[in-house]
Amino acid sequence: MSDTYEKKDAAERYNASRALPDATMKLWMEKLSEKVPLEAVTRILDLGGGTGRFTVPIRKTYHCPVIVIDPSEAMIEQGIGLDTEDIFWLCGNAEYIPLADGLVNMVWMSQVFHHLVKPSLAFQEIRRVLSPSGYFVVRNGTWESDSGLDWIQYFPEAQQLDKIKTPSQADIVNSICPNGFDVIHVETVNQIFASSYLEYYQKISQRGLSSLISISDEAFNKGIVKMKQWAESQPRDQPVYDPVDLFVFQKQD
């Protein structure tokens, strides 16, 4: 996986820029538990879990231990101060998962797909650590959903990077299924990302998104000034929605 978030300040910005409202996190947990039954899961892997923003909600939803694996020590250090009951942190990557065969019933992978260095090897590893008929859940932006993002128009360099790295829905399905999985659900979830346009601007200004970290300071500063002007012209106290895709796969026996 990418080393974009290896630096401590990047991990801190990630937390600030990616924080989701309670209502949005509740929506994701409802969507998840609708497709992956609570009774089918006794141990979960949050792969590429970063600072663990989904880890605690997932643990509380499924009432079972969660293992967080991320290649960035800085991200793990940032997240390890969370409520740690039944949460275990490991440094590792998707291409070599340091877990025993069949150890988990569900693998959750949020906004990680486009960072995978060797996707096929990663999916084989995910299949290995899943129990029979285990679930592999992918939450990720795609070409289809990213076209609805407001911020990206102000950062053309980041937009070009996203065009290169961002998969389509078909890319995700066609990459994962040949590695021993059946797709059982695909959906675009229109989540609330910020409670207002001002908060939306403030989150983007943290520069926690990988494509914004990758562009030059000049390009970022130019874009954020324009975005602030746009945000200040929008209606006050109007929530800003951010579409993200949900994929649920099941391990073939």
C-alpha positions in Angstrom: 0.0 0.0 0.0 1.0 3.6 -0.5 3.3 5.4 2.0 1.4 8.7 1.5 0.4 8.8 5.2 3.8 7.7 6.7 4.5 11.1 8.2 3.0 12.1 11.5 1.5 15.4 10.3 -0.2 13.6 7.4 -1.8 11.2 9.8 -3.0 14.1 11.9 -4.4 15.9 8.9 -6.1 12.6 7.8 -8.0 12.5 11.1 -9.2 16.1 10.7 -10.1 15.9 7.1 -11.8 12.5 7.0 -13.9 12.7 10.2 -17.5 11.8 9.6 -20.6 13.0 11.4 -22.2 10.6 13.8 -25.3 10.3 11.5 -23.1 9.3 8.6 -21.2 6.7 10.6 -24.5 5.3 11.7 -25.6 5.1 8.1 -22.5 3.1 7.2 -23.0 0.7 10.0 -26.7 0.2 9.1 -25.7 -0.5 5.4 -22.9 -2.9 6.6 -25.1 -4.9 9.0 -27.9 -5.2 6.4 -25.5 -7.1 4.1 -23.2 -8.9 6.5 -25.2 -10.6 9.3 -24.2 -9.9 12.8 -24.3 -13.6 13.7 -21.9 -14.5 10.9 -19.0 -12.4 12.3 -16.9 -13.2 15.4 -13.6 -11.5 14.4 -12.9 -8.7 11.9 -9.9 -7.3 10.0 -9.9 -3.6 9.3 -7.3 -3.7 6.5 -5.6 -0.4 5.8 -7.5 0.9 8.8 -5.2 3.9 9.3 -6.1 5.8 12.5 -9.1 3.5 13.0 -12.0 5.9 12.2 -14.2 2.9 11.3 -12.8 0.5 13.8 -14.7 1.5 17.0 -18.1 1.7 15.2 -17.5 -1.7 13.6 -16.5 -3.2 16.9 -19.6 -1.8 18.6 -21.9 -2.9 15.8 -20.6 -6.5 15.7 -19.6 -6.9 19.3 -16.4 -8.7 18.5 -12.6 -8.2 18.3 -11.2 -6.1 15.5 -7.7 -6.3 14.2 -6.4 -3.1 12.5 -3.5 -3.5 10.0 -1.9 -0.5 8.3 1.5 0.0 6.7 2.0 3.4 8.3 3.3 3.5 11.8 2.3 7.1 12.1 -1.3 6.2 11.3 -1.3 3.4 13.9 0.3 5.7 16.5 -2.4 8.3 15.8 -5.2 5.7 16.2 -3.9 3.6 19.1 -5.2 6.1 21.7 -8.8 5.2 20.8 -11.0 3.0 22.9 -8.8 -0.1 22.6 -11.0 -2.8 24.2 -10.9 -5.8 21.8 -9.0 -3.7 19.2 -5.6 -4.9 18.2 -3.1 -2.9 16.1 -0.5 -4.4 13.7 1.8 -2.8 11.1 1.6 -4.6 7.8 0.3 -4.5 4.3 -2.4 -6.1 2.2 0.0 -8.1 0.1 1.4 -9.9 3.2 -1.2 -10.0 6.0 0.4 -11.2 9.2 -2.5 -13.3 10.3 -3.3 -17.1 10.3 -5.4 -18.7 7.7 -9.2 -18.4 8.2 -8.8 -16.2 11.3 -11.5 -13.6 10.5 -15.0 -13.7 9.2 -15.0 -10.2 7.6 -12.4 -8.0 6.1 -13.3 -4.3 5.9 -11.3 -2.1 3.5 -12.2 1.6 3.3 -10.6 3.9 0.7 -7.7 1.5 0.3 -8.3 -0.2 -3.1 -6.6 2.5 -5.2 -3.5 2.3 -2.9 -2.8 -1.4 -3.4 0.6 -2.1 -5.0 -0.2 -5.7 -6.1 -4.0 -6.0 -6.0 -4.2 -9.7 -7.1 -1.8 -10.7 -4.4 -3.7 -8.7 -1.8 -7.0 -10.3 -2.7 -5.4 -13.8 -2.5 -4.2 -12.8 1.0 -7.6 -11.5 2.0 -9.2 -14.8 0.8 -6.6 -16.8 2.8 -7.3 -15.0 6.1 -11.1 -15.3 5.7 -13.0 -18.2 7.1 -15.2 -20.3 4.7 -18.0 -18.1 3.3 -16.4 -15.0 4.9 -17.2 -11.5 3.8 -14.9 -8.9 2.1 -16.4 -5.4 2.2 -14.9 -2.6 0.2 -15.8 1.1 0.7 -14.2 3.2 -2.0 -14.5 6.1 -4.3 -15.0 5.3 -8.0 -15.2 7.1 -11.3 -18.9 7.0 -11.0 -19.1 8.4 -7.4 -16.2 10.9 -7.6 -17.8 12.8 -10.5 -20.2 14.1 -7.8 -17.5 15.6 -5.6 -17.5 19.4 -5.3 -14.0 20.0 -4.1 -12.2 18.4 -7.0 -13.0 21.1 -9.5 -10.7 23.5 -7.7 -7.6 21.3 -7.9 -7.1 20.3 -11.5 -3.7 18.6 -10.7 -5.4 16.4 -8.1 -8.2 15.7 -10.5 -5.7 14.4 -13.0 -4.1 12.1 -10.4 -7.6 10.8 -9.4 -8.4 10.0 -13.0 -5.3 7.8 -13.1 -5.7 6.0 -9.8 -9.5 5.9 -9.2 -11.1 2.7 -10.3 -14.6 2.3 -11.8 -17.2 0.1 -10.2 -16.5 -2.6 -12.8 -12.7 -2.3 -12.2 -13.2 -3.2 -8.5 -15.6 -6.1 -9.2 -13.5 -7.5 -12.1 -10.3 -7.3 -10.0 -11.7 -9.1 -6.9 -14.0 -11.8 -8.3 -11.3 -13.8 -10.2 -9.5 -14.3 -6.9 -12.2 -16.6 -5.4 -15.0 -14.2 -4.5 -18.6 -13.7 -5.5 -20.0 -10.1 -5.6 -23.3 -10.0 -3.6 -23.9 -6.2 -3.4 -22.9 -2.9 -5.0 -24.3 0.4 -4.0 -23.5 4.1 -4.1 -24.0 5.6 -0.6 -24.7 9.3 -0.6 -23.3 10.2 2.8 -23.2 13.5 4.7 -19.6 14.6 4.8 -19.9 18.0 6.4 -22.7 19.8 8.2 -22.1 23.0 6.1 -20.1 24.3 3.2 -17.8 26.1 5.6 -17.0 22.9 7.4 -16.6 21.2 4.0 -14.0 23.8 3.1 -12.2 23.5 6.5 -12.0 19.7 6.0 -10.5 20.0 2.5 -8.1 22.7 3.7 -6.5 20.2 6.1 -5.0 18.5 3.0 -5.6 15.1 4.3 -6.7 13.5 1.0 -3.9 11.5 -0.7 -4.3 13.4 -4.1 -4.0 16.7 -2.3 -0.9 15.6 -0.5 0.6 14.6 -3.8 0.2 17.9 -5.7 2.5 20.9 -5.2 2.0 23.5 -2.5 1.5 26.1 -5.1 -1.3 24.2 -6.8 -2.9 23.4 -3.4 -2.8 27.0 -2.2 -4.2 28.3 -5.4 -7.1 25.9 -5.3 -8.0 26.3 -1.7 -8.3 30.1 -2.1 -10.8 29.5 -4.9 -12.6 26.9 -2.9 -13.0 29.2 0.1 -14.6 31.9 -2.1 -17.0 29.3 -3.5 -17.9 27.9 0.0 -18.6 31.4 1.4 -21.1 32.0 -1.4 -23.1 28.8 -0.7 -26.2 28.6 1.6 -25.3 28.5 5.3 -25.9 25.4 7.4 -26.7 23.2 4.4 -25.1 19.8 4.7 -22.7 18.7 2.0 -23.1 15.1 0.6 -20.2 13.0 -0.6 -21.0 9.8 -2.6 -18.9 6.7 -1.9 -19.4 3.2 -3.2 -20.0 0.1 -1.1 -19.1 -3.4 -2.4 -19.8 -6.7 -0.6 -18.1 -9.9 -1.7 -18.3 -13.4 -0.2 -15.5 -16.0 -0.3 -16.2 -18.9 -2.5 -16.0 -22.3 -0.8 
